[in-house]
């Protein structure tokens, strides 16, 4: 049933490959536990057995965030089994996962982002132009890493970019005229450098389609030149875009649409950074703080 469930996620729900791998890992771990401890399959598991598994995960040092992700996997899985008539009720209705401490999204300070684009020396060739444009696009659009690597030349519209988000949902992100000119200049440079390159917007130093690890390494390298914070990734630049937009007065709903979030609750996490910033300003400025 696990294989059929994963096929359902891939072909009907159109989940990403990364999400499907996570679901598969969680379910195989769960099935292994049930077989070893209770000699049962997932269809016969009760809420007590699932709680037992989660207690085992806690005792082994698995974080609350990871356990909650596994709980979500089982919720979707048992919902599928119920729809197929393989279980009468989902045992997940009586399962309570551990509380997760809210973590504020990591982001790069404005002055550090300014230093990245004004002080860091990018090489004066195709690679340097591509690297700088990648960083600028992450910061000016908030797009995901997976969305950036899948950009095509045809994704560039008159005043926006068309991206393919989670579950193959398309959305349009506005870009400034200055950014559009940079993209067009880069495309000219790419075509001169690699006349027979693929229609992908971004390519490697050999003219091949870009891949995620390549971009991740580039982002980490350049951010390490301007900030000492722990996390340095494309997702941190996505957080940076949202946080700076909110700080500058952008409406939460507008940020939600640009990020491609399904619900406003996913975007509201960025308000916590702004609140913390206000608290720090108050502590430093108020005479009786």
N, C-alpha and C positions, 0 to 999 in steps of 0.2 A: 504493500500500500504506500510505502514511503516514496517509491519511484513514481507511482502514478500521481501522488500528491505533488511531487516536484515538477512533473510534466504539466500538471494543472497550473502551477504557479508560473511556469515559463511561457506556456502557449496561450493560456486563457487570461491569466492575471497580468502577464507581461512584466513580471518582476525582473530586476537586474540579475546578471550572473553572480555578482558579489552577494546579493541577498539570498539567492538560491543556495549558494555554497554554505552560507551561515545556517540556513534552515536545515540543510542536510547534515551538517556537523552536529547541531543540537539534537536532531531526531535520532541519529545513530548513537550518540552518547546515552540518550534516554532509553532507547531500545536495549542497549547493552546492559544498562543498570537493571532494567526490568527482568531480563533473561537471567542474569547472574544471581540476583537477590530473590526474585519471586517466581522465576521460570514461567513468565507470562509474556504475551505480546501487548502492544500498545492498545489494541482494541479492548483488552480485558482489564486494563489498569483502572484503579479507583483514585479518588482524590487523596486518600491517605498515602497511597504508594507514591503519588507525585510529590506530595509534601515531604515524604521520606527522602526522595531524590534531591529535593532542594536543600534539605538539611545537610545532606552529604556534601553538596556543592559549597555550602557556607563553611562547613568544617574543613574543607580542603583549601579554603582561602580564596575562592572565586568571589569577585566583587559583586555588590548588590546590583550594579548596572548590568553586568553580564547575566546574572540570574534572571533579572526582569526581562532581558531579551529572550532568554530561553523560555520563559513563561509565555511571552507573546507568540513564540513559535508554536508552542503546544496549543495555545488558544486557536490559532488559525488551523492547525492540523486537526483538532477535534471538531471544529466547526465543519471542516471538509468531510470527516468521517460521519458526522451526523447527517449531513446533506446526502451522503451516499447510502444511508440507512445501516451503517455498520455499528453505530452506537445509538442508544436511545436518547441519552443526555450527555452533554459534555461534562466530564469530571472537573474541568477547570473552573466551573461556577463556584466551587467551594475552596479554591486554592487562592491564598493570599501571599503575594511575593513580598520580600523585604523592602522596606522603604529605601529610596535612593536619595542620597544627598545631592542637592542642586549645585551644579558646578557652573560658574560663570564662564561664558565662552572666551577663549584666549583671543586677543587681537593685538595688532601692532599699533603703537602710538602714532599720532598724526605727524609729529616731527620726524619720526623714524621713516615713515613712508615718503615724506618729502626728501629726506636724505637719500633714500633708495633711488629716486628718479633724478635728483639734481647733483649728487656727489659721487655716486658709484659709477665707475668707468666701465661701460659696456664696449666690447670689441667693435671696431669699425668695419664689420663685415656682415654676411648673412646671419651667422649664428648669434652675434650680438644684437642685431636688429630683431630677430625672432624672440630671443630671450626677454628683451625689454618689453616687446609688445605683449607677450604672454603675461608678464607681471602686471602691465597696465590694464589688460583686459580683466584679469582676476579682480583687481582693485576697483575698476570702474563699473563692473557689471555684477560682481558677486556670484558668477556662475560656478558650477561644480567642476571638479577635475574631469570627470567623465564627459561632461558636456563640452568642455574645451577641446579635448582630443578628438571629438567626433565632429567638430565644426568643418564645414565644407566652404569652398569659395562661394558657392551658391547661397550659403547662410547669411552672407553680407547683403543687407537690403539698403534702401536709400538712406535711412537714418536710424537703423536698428540692426540687431542680430537675431536670427531665428535659431533657437537651440532646441535640442531634443532632450527633455528631462527624464525624470523617473517614470517608469511604466510607459515609455514612449509618448509622453505628453509634450507637445510642442508649446513653446511660449516665445514671445518677442520681447527682447530687452532693448530699450532705447540707448543710443550712443551719441556722443556729441559729434559735431562736424569735424572737430580737430582729431578725434579718435578715428573717425571714418577715413580721414586723409591718411593717417598713419597706417591703417589696415591696407588701404589701396596701394600706398608706397611699398609696403611689405610684399604684397602680392606681385607687384612688378619685379621686385628684387628676387623673389622666389622663382618666378618664371624665367628670369635671365640665368639664375644659378642652376635651375633644374627644369629645362624646357619640357621634359617628358614626365615630370612628377605627377603624382596622383592628384585628384581634385580636392584632397584634404587641404584645409587652410594651413595647418601647421605640419611641417615635416622635419625629419631629423637632419643631421649634418650630411647624410648620404642621400637625401631626397625621399626617404621612405616615410610612411605615415607615422605620426608621433604616437607614443605609448605612454601610459600613466606613470610608470617608474621614472622615465626620462624627465618628465615635467616635474615630478616630485623632487628629484635630485637637484634640478635647476633652481626651483623655488627655495629649497632649503639652503643652497649655497648662497644665493643673493641675500636672503633675509639674515643670514648669519653675519653679513657684512655691516648690518645696520642695527641689529637688536641682539640682546643676550638672553631673551626669554626662551623658555624651554621648547615650546612647540613652534616649529617653522615649517608650515605646509601650505598647500593650496587651500585647504579648508580654513586655516587661520586667516588667509586673505579674504575668504568669503565672510568670515565673522567680522573682519576689519571693515569691509565694505558696509555691512549692515549697521555696525556700531557707529561709524562715522556719519552715515546718512541720518541715523536717528539723532545723533548729537547736533547735527546741523538743521534739524527741524523737519525732516521728512516724515510723512504720515506712515504709521505702522502698516496700514493696508497696502500702500504703494510699495513698501519694502517687501511685503509678503508676495506680491505679484511678481516683482523682479527676481526674488529668490526662488520662486516656483514652489512655495510651501502649500500643502493641501489645506492646512488650517491656520488660523491666526495664532493659536496657542504655540505653534512651533516658532513663530516670529517673536512672540512676546518675551522670550528668554533674553533678547537684547536690551529690553528695558531695564533689566537688573544691572547691567553694566553702567547705564546712565544714572541710575539711582545711586549706585556705589560712588560714582564720580561726584555727584552732588553732595553726598555725605562727606567725602574727603575735602571738597571745597568749603563746606560749612565748618568742619573741624579746624581748617587752617585759617579761615577768615573771621569767624565770629568770636568776639572777645570773651564770651562766656561758654564757649564750646568745650 
